[in-house]
Amino acid sequence: MNHYAISQCVKELGKKDLFITSEHRQLFSDLLNCYSEYPFFHKGLCKCMYLSSWDIEHYMIMLDILNDMTIGKSQNTDEMSDNGITLESQATGYERYVMQMSGAFIRNEPYVIPDEPIEEEGLRIMRMGLMAAEVIDEIFEKY
């Protein structure tokens, strides 16, 4: 993904009010700027970057995984998908559903929010994640 497409992605997500804070926007932008040129980068990973940038704790988890992938010269996100399954099994509450969503994004599969009681914060993250995924899909189609 070229730098113009990266800036367009951040810009379009901002236009749709899909960043909860300026920190969310900055963390997402930082991940894109650092990792979008690697061979493992794809739109599913971009969507996961958006989700992981929601807060610093999840951003740091994503950063650790991406750093390991670059050191290991990963060509794809298979290992990341495997790590996601482990993280999902350890997650509780709405985080488990957000991890499921991330896994679906990494595998380039659709995700539907389960029809189960989920904390409002989790529903907000997942709804915004799905809206962001649509924007990211559009950006990837254009560029």
N, CA and C atoms as an extended XYZ file, in Angstrom:
429
Properties=species:S:1:pos:R:3:atomname:S:1:resname:S:1:resid:I:1 pbc="F F F"
N         0.856       -1.168        0.000 N   MET     1
C         0.000        0.000        0.000 CA  MET     1
C         0.904        1.234        0.000 C   MET     1
N         0.661        2.136       -0.916 N   ASN     2
C         1.507        3.320       -0.998 CA  ASN     2
C         1.116        4.360        0.061 C   ASN     2
N         1.984        5.336        0.247 N   HIS     3
C         1.772        6.330        1.308 CA  HIS     3
C         0.517        7.162        1.082 C   HIS     3
N         0.177        7.416       -0.170 N   TYR     4
C        -1.053        8.163       -0.452 CA  TYR     4
C        -2.268        7.354        0.002 C   TYR     4
N        -2.266        6.064       -0.303 N   ALA     5
C        -3.380        5.203        0.104 CA  ALA     5
C        -3.493        5.135        1.627 C   ALA     5
N        -2.343        5.103        2.301 N   ILE     6
C        -2.343        5.087        3.768 CA  ILE     6
C        -2.999        6.358        4.296 C   ILE     6
N        -2.592        7.496        3.763 N   SER     7
C        -3.172        8.755        4.240 CA  SER     7
C        -4.657        8.824        3.904 C   SER     7
N        -5.050        8.289        2.764 N   GLN     8
C        -6.466        8.263        2.394 CA  GLN     8
C        -7.268        7.374        3.348 C   GLN     8
N        -6.680        6.268        3.732 N   CYS     9
C        -7.345        5.352        4.653 CA  CYS     9
C        -7.610        6.056        5.984 C   CYS     9
N        -6.600        6.680        6.526 N   VAL    10
C        -6.745        7.398        7.802 CA  VAL    10
C        -7.739        8.545        7.634 C   VAL    10
N        -7.641        9.249        6.520 N   LYS    11
C        -8.536       10.380        6.257 CA  LYS    11
C        -9.996        9.929        6.160 C   LYS    11
N       -10.251        8.874        5.417 N   GLU    12
C       -11.627        8.392        5.234 CA  GLU    12
C       -12.219        7.870        6.540 C   GLU    12
N       -11.417        7.162        7.320 N   LEU    13
C       -11.908        6.691        8.614 CA  LEU    13
C       -12.224        7.882        9.519 C   LEU    13
N       -11.407        8.912        9.452 N   GLY    14
C       -11.655       10.124       10.229 CA  GLY    14
C       -12.923       10.839        9.795 C   GLY    14
N       -13.144       10.911        8.480 N   LYS    15
C       -14.348       11.563        7.954 CA  LYS    15
C       -15.621       10.876        8.447 C   LYS    15
N       -15.529        9.585        8.662 N   LYS    16
C       -16.696        8.816        9.124 CA  LYS    16
C       -16.758        8.731       10.657 C   LYS    16
N       -15.906        9.507       11.331 N   ASP    17
C       -15.856        9.524       12.802 CA  ASP    17
C       -15.632        8.137       13.388 C   ASP    17
N       -14.688        7.398       12.817 N   LEU    18
C       -14.420        6.041       13.272 CA  LEU    18
C       -13.205        5.933       14.188 C   LEU    18
N       -12.676        7.071       14.601 N   PHE    19
C       -11.628        7.073       15.622 CA  PHE    19
C       -12.240        7.610       16.902 C   PHE    19
N       -12.057        6.883       17.997 N   ILE    20
C       -12.666        7.325       19.250 CA  ILE    20
C       -11.897        8.468       19.895 C   ILE    20
N       -10.589        8.527       19.620 N   THR    21
C        -9.742        9.593       20.162 CA  THR    21
C        -8.659        9.909       19.132 C   THR    21
N        -7.969       11.002       19.377 N   SER    22
C        -6.836       11.333       18.499 CA  SER    22
C        -5.722       10.301       18.680 C   SER    22
N        -5.616        9.708       19.886 N   GLU    23
C        -4.615        8.667       20.115 CA  GLU    23
C        -4.923        7.431       19.267 C   GLU    23
N        -6.192        7.067       19.170 N   HIS    24
C        -6.602        5.936       18.335 CA  HIS    24
C        -6.150        6.175       16.895 C   HIS    24
N        -6.413        7.361       16.418 N   ARG    25
C        -6.016        7.728       15.047 CA  ARG    25
C        -4.499        7.648       14.882 C   ARG    25
N        -3.767        8.195       15.834 N   GLN    26
C        -2.310        8.228       15.739 CA  GLN    26
C        -1.706        6.830       15.815 C   GLN    26
N        -2.188        6.006       16.725 N   LEU    27
C        -1.664        4.646       16.847 CA  LEU    27
C        -1.903        3.846       15.570 C   LEU    27
N        -3.095        3.971       15.011 N   PHE    28
C        -3.417        3.287       13.762 CA  PHE    28
C        -2.510        3.778       12.635 C   PHE    28
N        -2.369        5.078       12.535 N   SER    29
C        -1.514        5.673       11.504 CA  SER    29
C        -0.072        5.205       11.657 C   SER    29
N         0.414        5.143       12.891 N   ASP    30
C         1.780        4.678       13.135 CA  ASP    30
C         1.974        3.244       12.654 C   ASP    30
N         1.011        2.377       12.960 N   LEU    31
C         1.120        0.979       12.506 CA  LEU    31
C         1.143        0.901       10.985 C   LEU    31
N         0.251        1.640       10.345 N   LEU    32
C         0.230        1.634        8.878 CA  LEU    32
C         1.551        2.122        8.303 C   LEU    32
N         2.033        3.222        8.830 N   ASN    33
C         3.286        3.782        8.317 CA  ASN    33
C         4.464        2.839        8.504 C   ASN    33
N         4.473        2.079        9.588 N   CYS    34
C         5.608        1.188        9.880 CA  CYS    34
C         5.536       -0.142        9.129 C   CYS    34
N         4.341       -0.658        8.897 N   TYR    35
C         4.239       -2.049        8.439 CA  TYR    35
C         3.536       -2.252        7.098 C   TYR    35
N         3.059       -1.206        6.468 N   SER    36
C         2.303       -1.388        5.231 CA  SER    36
C         3.150       -1.823        4.043 C   SER    36
N         4.460       -1.704        4.137 N   GLU    37
C         5.332       -2.098        3.031 CA  GLU    37
C         5.845       -3.538        3.156 C   GLU    37
N         5.503       -4.203        4.238 N   TYR    38
C         5.976       -5.578        4.430 CA  TYR    38
C         5.122       -6.549        3.617 C   TYR    38
N         5.716       -7.682        3.212 N   PRO    39
C         4.976       -8.626        2.353 CA  PRO    39
C         3.756       -9.242        3.034 C   PRO    39
N         3.711       -9.241        4.343 N   PHE    40
C         2.575       -9.832        5.054 CA  PHE    40
C         1.394       -8.872        5.193 C   PHE    40
N         1.573       -7.614        4.810 N   PHE    41
C         0.493       -6.632        4.962 CA  PHE    41
C        -0.609       -6.888        3.952 C   PHE    41
N        -1.848       -6.870        4.412 N   HIS    42
C        -3.025       -6.978        3.547 CA  HIS    42
C        -4.198       -6.302        4.236 C   HIS    42
N        -5.324       -6.228        3.563 N   LYS    43
C        -6.448       -5.466        4.114 CA  LYS    43
C        -6.971       -6.053        5.418 C   LYS    43
N        -6.902       -7.353        5.589 N   GLY    44
C        -7.338       -7.953        6.849 CA  GLY    44
C        -6.454       -7.511        8.006 C   GLY    44
N        -5.157       -7.431        7.756 N   LEU    45
C        -4.235       -6.955        8.785 CA  LEU    45
C        -4.505       -5.479        9.080 C   LEU    45
N        -4.790       -4.715        8.061 N   CYS    46
C        -5.123       -3.308        8.239 CA  CYS    46
C        -6.335       -3.164        9.166 C   CYS    46
N        -7.333       -4.000        8.984 N   LYS    47
C        -8.523       -3.977        9.843 CA  LYS    47
C        -8.167       -4.333       11.277 C   LYS    47
N        -7.290       -5.311       11.448 N   CYS    48
C        -6.835       -5.687       12.792 CA  CYS    48
C        -6.049       -4.553       13.439 C   CYS    48
N        -5.276       -3.848       12.636 N   MET    49
C        -4.531       -2.698       13.150 CA  MET    49
C        -5.497       -1.646       13.690 C   MET    49
N        -6.588       -1.432       12.968 N   TYR    50
C        -7.599       -0.481       13.433 CA  TYR    50
C        -8.139       -0.917       14.794 C   TYR    50
N        -8.517       -2.193       14.912 N   LEU    51
C        -9.058       -2.697       16.181 CA  LEU    51
C        -8.030       -2.622       17.308 C   LEU    51
N        -6.807       -2.981       17.013 N   SER    52
C        -5.790       -3.015       18.062 CA  SER    52
C        -5.373       -1.620       18.519 C   SER    52
N        -5.645       -0.622       17.714 N   SER    53
C        -5.264        0.744       18.060 CA  SER    53
C        -6.282        1.428       18.968 C   SER    53
N        -7.306        0.699       19.325 N   TRP    54
C        -8.367        1.231       20.184 CA  TRP    54
C        -7.808        1.710       21.521 C   TRP    54
N        -6.832        0.957       22.042 N   ASP    55
C        -6.196        1.362       23.300 CA  ASP    55
C        -4.731        0.918       23.285 C   ASP    55
N        -3.961        1.461       24.190 N   ILE    56
C        -2.516        1.227       24.192 CA  ILE    56
C        -2.185       -0.228       24.514 C   ILE    56
N        -2.960       -0.875       25.363 N   GLU    57
C        -2.695       -2.269       25.722 CA  GLU    57
C        -2.753       -3.179       24.491 C   GLU    57
N        -3.804       -3.051       23.706 N   HIS    58
C        -3.946       -3.903       22.520 CA  HIS    58
C        -2.986       -3.484       21.405 C   HIS    58
N        -2.701       -2.203       21.348 N   TYR    59
C        -1.711       -1.704       20.399 CA  TYR    59
C        -0.348       -2.353       20.665 C   TYR    59
N         0.031       -2.440       21.935 N   MET    60
C         1.324       -3.033       22.294 CA  MET    60
C         1.359       -4.523       21.954 C   MET    60
N         0.254       -5.218       22.121 N   ILE    61
C         0.183       -6.629       21.733 CA  ILE    61
C         0.414       -6.748       20.225 C   ILE    61
N        -0.285       -5.915       19.458 N   MET    62
C        -0.134       -5.933       17.999 CA  MET    62
C         1.298       -5.580       17.615 C   MET    62
N         1.854       -4.595       18.240 N   LEU    63
C         3.218       -4.164       17.936 CA  LEU    63
C         4.217       -5.293       18.185 C   LEU    63
N         4.061       -6.003       19.297 N   ASP    64
C         4.942       -7.142       19.590 CA  ASP    64
C         4.837       -8.216       18.512 C   ASP    64
N         3.624       -8.527       18.109 N   ILE    65
C         3.415       -9.556       17.082 CA  ILE    65
C         4.032       -9.113       15.758 C   ILE    65
N         3.781       -7.860       15.376 N   LEU    66
C         4.325       -7.356       14.108 CA  LEU    66
C         5.846       -7.295       14.128 C   LEU    66
N         6.410       -6.911       15.255 N   ASN    67
C         7.874       -6.895       15.363 CA  ASN    67
C         8.449       -8.297       15.219 C   ASN    67
N         7.816       -9.281       15.862 N   ASP    68
C         8.251      -10.673       15.714 CA  ASP    68
C         8.163      -11.123       14.255 C   ASP    68
N         7.101      -10.697       13.577 N   MET    69
C         6.935      -11.081       12.170 CA  MET    69
C         8.020      -10.471       11.295 C   MET    69
N         8.406       -9.233       11.569 N   THR    70
C         9.442       -8.607       10.753 CA  THR    70
C        10.806       -9.226       11.037 C   THR    70
N        11.076       -9.513       12.306 N   ILE    71
C        12.348      -10.152       12.661 CA  ILE    71
C        12.435      -11.534       12.027 C   ILE    71
N        11.310      -12.248       12.021 N   GLY    72
C        11.275      -13.587       11.439 CA  GLY    72
C        11.094      -13.595        9.937 C   GLY    72
N        11.041      -12.402        9.356 N   LYS    73
C        10.886      -12.254        7.905 CA  LYS    73
C         9.646      -12.976        7.369 C   LYS    73
N         8.541      -12.865        8.099 N   SER    74
C         7.279      -13.491        7.688 CA  SER    74
C         6.814      -12.938        6.351 C   SER    74
N         6.276      -13.825        5.553 N   GLN    75
C         5.738      -13.455        4.252 CA  GLN    75
C         4.215      -13.377        4.268 C   GLN    75
N         3.601      -13.895        5.334 N   ASN    76
C         2.134      -13.910        5.435 CA  ASN    76
C         1.726      -13.787        6.904 C   ASN    76
N         0.439      -13.860        7.146 N   THR    77
C        -0.073      -13.683        8.509 CA  THR    77
C        -0.536      -14.997        9.139 C   THR    77
N        -0.065      -16.120        8.634 N   ASP    78
C        -0.482      -17.415        9.188 CA  ASP    78
C        -0.145      -17.535       10.674 C   ASP    78
N         1.056      -17.149       11.037 N   GLU    79
C         1.467      -17.220       12.437 CA  GLU    79
C         0.628      -16.278       13.297 C   GLU    79
N         0.321      -15.122       12.747 N   MET    80
C        -0.516      -14.169       13.469 CA  MET    80
C        -1.903      -14.750       13.708 C   MET    80
N        -2.428      -15.443       12.728 N   SER    81
C        -3.729      -16.093       12.874 CA  SER    81
C        -3.688      -17.126       13.995 C   SER    81
N        -2.608      -17.899       14.046 N   ASP    82
C        -2.442      -18.892       15.112 CA  ASP    82
C        -2.352      -18.210       16.480 C   ASP    82
N        -1.594      -17.123       16.568 N   ASN    83
C        -1.490      -16.361       17.820 CA  ASN    83
C        -2.854      -15.831       18.243 C   ASN    83
N        -3.648      -15.409       17.276 N   GLY    84
C        -4.980      -14.878       17.556 CA  GLY    84
C        -5.892      -15.908       18.194 C   GLY    84
N        -5.778      -17.147       17.739 N   ILE    85
C        -6.584      -18.219       18.318 CA  ILE    85
C        -6.221      -18.408       19.789 C   ILE    85
N        -4.929      -18.358       20.084 N   THR    86
C        -4.472      -18.470       21.471 CA  THR    86
C        -4.981      -17.293       22.297 C   THR    86
N        -4.830      -16.079       21.774 N   LEU    87
C        -5.297      -14.893       22.500 CA  LEU    87
C        -6.805      -14.937       22.723 C   LEU    87
N        -7.537      -15.389       21.716 N   GLU    88
C        -8.993      -15.492       21.832 CA  GLU    88
C        -9.382      -16.453       22.950 C   GLU    88
N        -8.686      -17.584       23.042 N   SER    89
C        -9.028      -18.580       24.062 CA  SER    89
C        -8.737      -18.057       25.469 C   SER    89
N        -7.828      -17.095       25.585 N   GLN    90
C        -7.480      -16.521       26.890 CA  GLN    90
C        -8.321      -15.295       27.240 C   GLN    90
N        -9.002      -14.739       26.266 N   ALA    91
C        -9.766      -13.511       26.476 CA  ALA    91
C       -11.084      -13.805       27.186 C   ALA    91
N       -11.544      -12.793       27.895 N   THR    92
C       -12.831      -12.907       28.574 CA  THR    92
C       -13.716      -11.731       28.173 C   THR    92
N       -14.993      -11.858       28.471 N   GLY    93
C       -15.936      -10.787       28.177 CA  GLY    93
C       -15.960      -10.445       26.702 C   GLY    93
N       -16.205       -9.179       26.432 N   TYR    94
C       -16.321       -8.757       25.035 CA  TYR    94
C       -15.010       -8.861       24.280 C   TYR    94
N       -13.877       -8.888       24.992 N   GLU    95
C       -12.582       -9.011       24.309 CA  GLU    95
C       -12.522      -10.282       23.471 C   GLU    95
N       -13.175      -11.342       23.950 N   ARG    96
C       -13.187      -12.590       23.191 CA  ARG    96
C       -13.831      -12.379       21.819 C   ARG    96
N       -14.914      -11.607       21.788 N   TYR    97
C       -15.601      -11.354       20.518 CA  TYR    97
C       -14.769      -10.454       19.605 C   TYR    97
N       -14.086       -9.489       20.197 N   VAL    98
C       -13.224       -8.615       19.403 CA  VAL    98
C       -12.072       -9.438       18.813 C   VAL    98
N       -11.541      -10.372       19.592 N   MET    99
C       -10.484      -11.265       19.087 CA  MET    99
C       -11.023      -12.153       17.963 C   MET    99
N       -12.267      -12.622       18.102 N   GLN   100
C       -12.884      -13.417       17.030 CA  GLN   100
C       -12.990      -12.584       15.756 C   GLN   100
N       -13.401      -11.334       15.931 N   MET   101
C       -13.516      -10.432       14.783 CA  MET   101
C       -12.152      -10.238       14.128 C   MET   101
N       -11.130      -10.022       14.932 N   SER   102
C        -9.776       -9.853       14.398 CA  SER   102
C        -9.347      -11.086       13.619 C   SER   102
N        -9.643      -12.258       14.167 N   GLY   103
C        -9.301      -13.503       13.479 CA  GLY   103
C        -9.993      -13.619       12.134 C   GLY   103
N       -11.267      -13.248       12.102 N   ALA   104
C       -12.003      -13.275       10.834 CA  ALA   104
C       -11.375      -12.297        9.844 C   ALA   104
N       -11.005      -11.118       10.310 N   PHE   105
C       -10.374      -10.135        9.431 CA  PHE   105
C        -9.065      -10.664        8.863 C   PHE   105
N        -8.235      -11.247        9.721 N   ILE   106
C        -6.932      -11.774        9.283 CA  ILE   106
C        -7.114      -12.861        8.229 C   ILE   106
N        -8.143      -13.681        8.406 N   ARG   107
C        -8.415      -14.767        7.448 CA  ARG   107
C        -9.246      -14.293        6.260 C   ARG   107
N        -9.555      -13.002        6.237 N   ASN   108
C       -10.355      -12.415        5.158 CA  ASN   108
C       -11.740      -13.055        5.070 C   ASN   108
N       -12.318      -13.296        6.240 N   GLU   109
C       -13.654      -13.884        6.341 CA  GLU   109
C       -14.627      -12.839        6.873 C   GLU   109
N       -15.900      -12.976        6.523 N   PRO   110
C       -16.889      -12.038        7.077 CA  PRO   110
C       -17.084      -12.287        8.576 C   PRO   110
N       -17.533      -11.273        9.279 N   TYR   111
C       -17.816      -11.416       10.703 CA  TYR   111
C       -19.174      -10.796       10.994 C   TYR   111
N       -19.951      -11.521       11.769 N   VAL   112
C       -21.254      -11.036       12.209 CA  VAL   112
C       -21.230      -11.004       13.732 C   VAL   112
N       -21.648       -9.894       14.284 N   ILE   113
C       -21.690       -9.769       15.741 CA  ILE   113
C       -22.685      -10.794       16.280 C   ILE   113
N       -22.253      -11.617       17.234 N   PRO   114
C       -23.145      -12.652       17.775 CA  PRO   114
C       -24.380      -12.051       18.429 C   PRO   114
N       -25.442      -12.788       18.360 N   ASP   115
C       -26.696      -12.364       18.980 CA  ASP   115
C       -26.712      -12.860       20.426 C   ASP   115
N       -25.803      -12.328       21.201 N   GLU   116
C       -25.644      -12.681       22.608 CA  GLU   116
C       -25.497      -11.389       23.392 C   GLU   116
N       -25.744      -11.449       24.695 N   PRO   117
C       -25.507      -10.228       25.488 CA  PRO   117
C       -24.014       -9.880       25.505 C   PRO   117
N       -23.687       -8.696       25.031 N   ILE   118
C       -22.303       -8.220       24.997 CA  ILE   118
C       -22.301       -6.826       25.619 C   ILE   118
N       -21.286       -6.557       26.424 N   GLU   119
C       -21.169       -5.244       27.058 CA  GLU   119
C       -21.214       -4.138       26.006 C   GLU   119
N       -21.799       -3.021       26.376 N   GLU   120
C       -21.979       -1.908       25.442 CA  GLU   120
C       -20.657       -1.443       24.822 C   GLU   120
N       -19.592       -1.375       25.625 N   GLU   121
C       -18.286       -0.966       25.100 CA  GLU   121
C       -17.823       -1.928       24.005 C   GLU   121
N       -18.019       -3.216       24.228 N   GLY   122
C       -17.646       -4.215       23.232 CA  GLY   122
C       -18.461       -4.081       21.962 C   GLY   122
N       -19.753       -3.849       22.114 N   LEU   123
C       -20.606       -3.655       20.935 CA  LEU   123
C       -20.158       -2.428       20.146 C   LEU   123
N       -19.806       -1.381       20.849 N   ARG   124
C       -19.334       -0.164       20.181 CA  ARG   124
C       -18.072       -0.442       19.377 C   ARG   124
N       -17.123       -1.127       19.984 N   ILE   125
C       -15.879       -1.458       19.293 CA  ILE   125
C       -16.163       -2.312       18.061 C   ILE   125
N       -17.004       -3.322       18.225 N   MET   126
C       -17.276       -4.219       17.100 CA  MET   126
C       -18.057       -3.524       15.993 C   MET   126
N       -19.034       -2.715       16.344 N   ARG   127
C       -19.796       -1.992       15.311 CA  ARG   127
C       -18.883       -1.042       14.537 C   ARG   127
N       -18.057       -0.312       15.270 N   MET   128
C       -17.132        0.603       14.598 CA  MET   128
C       -16.101       -0.183       13.788 C   MET   128
N       -15.691       -1.350       14.293 N   GLY   129
C       -14.761       -2.206       13.561 CA  GLY   129
C       -15.333       -2.664       12.227 C   GLY   129
N       -16.617       -3.020       12.232 N   LEU   130
C       -17.259       -3.439       10.981 CA  LEU   130
C       -17.402       -2.267       10.004 C   LEU   130
N       -17.725       -1.091       10.533 N   MET   131
C       -17.814        0.090        9.656 CA  MET   131
C       -16.438        0.437        9.096 C   MET   131
N       -15.416        0.367        9.937 N   ALA   132
C       -14.047        0.641        9.473 CA  ALA   132
C       -13.628       -0.384        8.426 C   ALA   132
N       -14.029       -1.632        8.610 N   ALA   133
C       -13.685       -2.687        7.653 CA  ALA   133
C       -14.252       -2.363        6.267 C   ALA   133
N       -15.451       -1.825        6.219 N   GLU   134
C       -16.042       -1.447        4.931 CA  GLU   134
C       -15.229       -0.337        4.264 C   GLU   134
N       -14.822        0.650        5.049 N   VAL   135
C       -14.018        1.751        4.510 CA  VAL   135
C       -12.678        1.213        4.004 C   VAL   135
N       -12.046        0.350        4.794 N   ILE   136
C       -10.752       -0.217        4.404 CA  ILE   136
C       -10.893       -1.038        3.132 C   ILE   136
N       -11.968       -1.817        3.024 N   ASP   137
C       -12.209       -2.575        1.781 CA  ASP   137
C       -12.287       -1.640        0.582 C   ASP   137
N       -12.989       -0.529        0.736 N   GLU   138
C       -13.123        0.443       -0.362 CA  GLU   138
C       -11.768        1.035       -0.738 C   GLU   138
N       -10.968        1.373        0.257 N   ILE   139
C        -9.637        1.947       -0.008 CA  ILE   139
C        -8.766        0.939       -0.750 C   ILE   139
N        -8.795       -0.318       -0.313 N   PHE   140
C        -7.976       -1.351       -0.961 CA  PHE   140
C        -8.445       -1.609       -2.390 C   PHE   140
N        -9.728       -1.449       -2.661 N   GLU   141
C       -10.221       -1.630       -4.030 CA  GLU   141
C        -9.720       -0.504       -4.937 C   GLU   141
N        -9.638        0.714       -4.393 N   LYS   142
C        -9.194        1.872       -5.180 CA  LYS   142
C        -7.681        1.842       -5.442 C   LYS   142
N        -6.918        1.366       -4.463 N   TYR   143
C        -5.457        1.460       -4.564 CA  TYR   143
C        -4.868        0.089       -4.592 C   TYR   143
